[in-house]
Amino acid sequence: MHSMRRTDFLHNLAARKCSHITCRRHQGKRFPRLSLLLMMLPALFGTTPAIALADIVTTLPPLAGLVRMLDERAAVHCLLPPGADAHSYQLTPRQVQRLKTANLFIRASRDDGGWTGLNTPLPALDLWPDTDHAWLVPFEVRRKLPHLAQALQLLAPERRSSIQRALIRALDVCDRLEAAWGHALAPLRQRGVVMQHPAWRRLCRHFNVPVWAVLEPRHHGGGIRPRKLEHALAILRTHPDVILWGDVRHPNQGLVWLSRHSGGRPVLRFDALGDCGMGWVQLMRLNLERLPS
């Protein structure tokens, strides 16, 4: 799905919202008894709808966490199930249907651009079309939160004030997380890191931590070439304090091999995604605790 300019997105979302309101009012006036009967069917027969509708659908867990940080009452559903590939996921028919019934779709197309099944006519708020794993950098999140808050306020105008108050708190949290990560990563500016997967490369570079090597050759992962391992091993021998930075969602065989051939240094494992029920702040703090003290 192509990204949209923010003004176009808000205009389309407003038009969609008005259209739905008009349709519902019309149905309520013309078919009051039928509408009431349809609403009572699940209770009468002891059944629930096959698909639980959500106002907001996100592709990735951290995006759902950002929504909840601004509007805890929002009905938000994240598409990526536990253990699935975040870069090349294929939506199920049930998820495609859920996506079609949502009022707002939030994505980060630099990371979910390889998904199958996202060809939906819904307007998308594409938070990061050109920046991968940007939710891992508090500064980048701070830049996007006002745009997200504006979209949520348009979707739920009755909660405009509460969303605005939550935005102010969230911006302050981003500032404090920025400071905490900067403090924790300061010792690594002289040491540097070797990574299995590039998910955290942007965060390290933001805080001037040298990334000496990334073993997986592409943004979406892939096999590790022997020459890459040899180069990384030479770096470890030259810089004995380098940190081996792994990812809980990747096998990390390359880092394990480097650890075994460089004195058994530990492999730190971070989580770039979390799960759909985890808040963004919780995700960032849990990873912060995995850094060496």
C-alpha positions in Angstrom: 0.0 0.0 0.0 1.3 3.4 -0.9 1.8 5.9 1.8 -0.4 9.0 1.9 0.3 12.6 2.8 -1.0 13.4 6.2 -3.5 16.0 4.9 -4.9 13.5 2.4 -5.1 10.8 5.0 -7.1 13.1 7.4 -9.4 14.2 4.7 -10.2 10.7 3.6 -10.6 9.5 7.1 -13.0 12.4 7.8 -15.0 11.6 4.7 -15.1 7.9 5.6 -16.2 8.7 9.2 -19.0 11.1 8.0 -20.2 8.5 5.5 -20.5 5.8 8.2 -22.4 8.2 10.5 -24.8 9.2 7.8 -25.4 5.6 6.8 -26.1 4.5 10.4 -28.5 7.3 11.1 -30.4 6.6 7.9 -30.7 2.9 8.8 -31.8 3.8 12.3 -34.6 6.0 11.0 -35.8 3.7 8.3 -35.4 0.3 9.9 -35.5 0.8 13.7 -37.0 -2.6 14.4 -34.7 -4.5 12.1 -31.6 -2.8 13.5 -32.7 -3.6 17.0 -33.3 -7.3 16.1 -29.9 -7.6 14.5 -28.3 -6.2 17.6 -30.2 -8.7 19.8 -29.4 -11.8 17.7 -26.2 -12.8 19.5 -27.8 -12.6 22.9 -30.9 -14.5 21.7 -29.0 -17.4 20.3 -26.0 -17.4 22.7 -23.5 -16.6 19.9 -20.9 -14.0 19.3 -19.9 -12.4 15.9 -17.4 -14.4 14.0 -15.1 -11.4 13.9 -14.6 -9.0 16.7 -14.5 -5.5 15.1 -11.8 -3.0 16.0 -11.8 0.7 15.3 -8.0 0.6 14.7 -5.8 -2.1 13.2 -2.0 -2.1 13.3 0.5 -4.3 11.6 3.1 -4.5 14.4 2.9 -4.8 18.2 4.8 -1.5 19.0 2.4 0.5 16.8 -0.5 -0.9 18.9 1.4 0.1 22.0 1.7 3.6 20.8 -2.0 3.8 20.1 -2.8 2.6 23.6 -0.4 5.1 25.1 -2.4 8.0 23.6 -5.9 6.5 23.9 -6.3 3.6 26.4 -10.0 3.3 25.4 -9.3 2.7 21.8 -10.3 -0.7 20.3 -7.0 -1.6 18.7 -6.0 -4.9 17.1 -2.5 -5.9 16.0 -2.1 -8.3 13.0 1.2 -9.9 13.7 0.8 -13.1 15.8 3.5 -14.4 18.2 6.5 -16.0 16.4 5.6 -14.7 12.9 8.0 -13.1 10.6 7.6 -9.4 10.9 9.0 -8.7 7.5 7.2 -11.2 5.2 4.0 -12.1 7.0 0.9 -13.3 5.1 -2.5 -12.2 6.4 -5.1 -14.8 7.0 -8.6 -14.4 5.3 -10.0 -13.6 8.8 -7.4 -10.8 9.2 -8.1 -9.4 5.8 -11.8 -9.2 6.7 -10.9 -7.5 10.0 -8.8 -5.0 8.2 -11.7 -4.1 5.8 -14.0 -3.3 8.7 -11.5 -1.1 10.6 -11.8 2.7 10.7 -8.1 3.3 10.9 -5.1 1.3 9.7 -1.7 2.1 11.1 1.5 0.7 9.6 5.2 1.2 9.1 5.7 0.2 5.5 9.5 0.2 5.6 9.1 -2.9 7.9 5.8 -4.4 6.8 6.1 -3.6 3.1 6.7 -7.3 2.3 3.4 -8.5 3.8 0.9 -10.3 1.7 -2.8 -9.2 2.0 -2.4 -5.5 2.8 -4.0 -4.4 -0.5 -7.0 -2.7 1.1 -8.7 0.5 0.1 -8.6 1.8 3.7 -6.6 5.0 4.2 -3.4 4.1 6.0 -1.4 6.2 8.5 2.1 5.1 7.5 4.2 6.3 10.4 7.6 5.3 9.0 7.6 4.6 5.2 11.3 5.3 4.9 12.8 4.4 8.3 13.2 0.8 9.5 12.6 0.0 13.2 12.1 3.6 14.0 9.9 2.8 17.1 13.1 1.7 18.8 14.4 5.3 18.9 12.5 7.5 21.4 13.4 10.6 19.4 11.7 9.2 16.3 8.6 8.2 18.3 8.4 11.7 19.8 8.3 13.2 16.3 5.4 11.0 15.2 3.2 11.0 18.3 1.5 14.4 17.4 0.5 13.0 14.0 -0.8 9.8 15.6 -2.7 11.8 18.2 -4.4 13.9 15.5 -5.6 10.9 13.7 -7.0 9.4 16.9 -8.7 12.6 17.8 -10.4 12.7 14.4 -11.5 9.1 14.9 -12.8 9.7 18.4 -13.6 13.4 18.8 -15.4 12.8 22.1 -12.0 11.9 23.6 -10.1 14.8 22.0 -9.2 16.3 25.4 -8.0 13.0 27.0 -5.9 12.2 24.0 -4.3 15.6 24.1 -3.5 15.1 27.8 -2.1 11.7 27.0 0.0 13.1 24.3 1.6 15.6 26.6 2.5 12.8 29.1 3.8 10.6 26.2 6.1 13.3 25.0 7.5 13.6 28.4 8.0 9.8 28.7 9.8 9.9 25.3 12.2 12.6 26.7 12.9 10.5 29.8 13.5 7.3 27.8 15.8 9.2 25.4 17.9 10.3 28.4 17.8 6.8 30.0 19.0 5.1 26.8 21.6 7.8 26.2 23.0 7.2 29.7 23.0 3.4 29.4 24.6 3.4 26.0 27.3 6.0 26.9 29.9 3.3 27.9 29.4 1.6 24.6 30.6 4.6 22.6 34.2 3.5 23.1 33.4 -0.2 22.7 30.9 -0.6 19.9 28.7 -3.5 18.9 28.5 -6.4 16.5 24.9 -7.2 15.6 23.1 -10.2 14.2 20.2 -8.2 12.8 20.1 -4.5 11.9 16.9 -3.7 14.0 18.8 -1.8 16.7 21.4 -0.2 14.4 19.5 3.1 14.1 19.3 3.4 17.9 23.0 2.8 18.4 24.0 5.3 15.7 21.6 7.8 17.2 23.6 7.7 20.4 27.0 7.5 18.6 27.6 3.9 19.4 29.8 2.3 16.7 28.2 -0.6 14.9 31.3 -2.5 13.7 29.4 -5.2 11.8 25.9 -6.5 11.1 26.0 -10.2 10.2 22.7 -10.5 8.4 23.2 -8.9 5.0 19.8 -7.4 4.4 17.0 -5.6 6.2 14.8 -8.7 6.0 17.6 -11.1 7.2 19.2 -13.8 5.2 22.2 -16.1 5.3 25.5 -15.0 6.8 28.5 -15.3 4.5 31.8 -16.8 5.9 33.7 -13.7 4.9 31.3 -11.6 7.1 32.1 -13.8 10.1 35.8 -13.6 9.5 35.7 -9.8 9.3 33.6 -9.6 12.5 36.1 -12.0 14.3 39.0 -9.8 13.3 37.1 -6.8 14.8 36.6 -8.7 18.0 40.3 -9.5 18.2 41.2 -5.9 17.6 38.5 -4.5 19.9 38.2 -7.0 22.8 35.4 -5.0 24.6 32.9 -5.1 21.7 29.4 -6.1 22.6 27.7 -9.0 20.8 24.2 -7.6 20.2 21.6 -10.3 19.4 17.9 -10.5 18.8 15.4 -12.9 20.5 13.6 -13.4 17.2 16.6 -14.4 15.3 18.7 -17.6 15.6 21.9 -15.7 16.4 24.1 -18.5 15.2 26.7 -16.1 13.9 27.0 -14.3 17.2 27.3 -17.7 19.0 30.1 -18.7 16.7 31.9 -15.4 17.3 31.5 -15.8 21.0 33.0 -19.3 20.9 36.0 -18.1 18.9 36.6 -15.0 20.9 36.9 -16.1 24.4 33.3 -16.9 25.2 32.0 -13.4 25.6 28.2 -13.2 26.3 25.6 -12.6 23.6 23.0 -10.0 24.7 19.6 -10.7 23.3 17.1 -7.8 22.8 13.5 -7.8 21.6 12.6 -5.3 18.9 8.9 -6.2 18.7 7.4 -7.4 22.0 3.9 -8.8 21.7 0.5 -7.3 20.9 -0.4 -6.9 24.5 2.8 -5.1 25.5 3.0 -1.3 25.8 5.7 0.6 23.9 7.1 2.0 27.1 7.3 -1.5 28.7 9.1 -2.8 25.6 11.7 -0.1 25.7 12.3 -0.4 29.4 12.6 -4.2 29.3 15.3 -3.9 26.6 17.0 -1.1 28.6 17.4 -3.6 31.5 19.3 -6.0 29.2 22.2 -3.6 28.7 25.3 -4.2 30.7 25.5 -2.0 33.8 
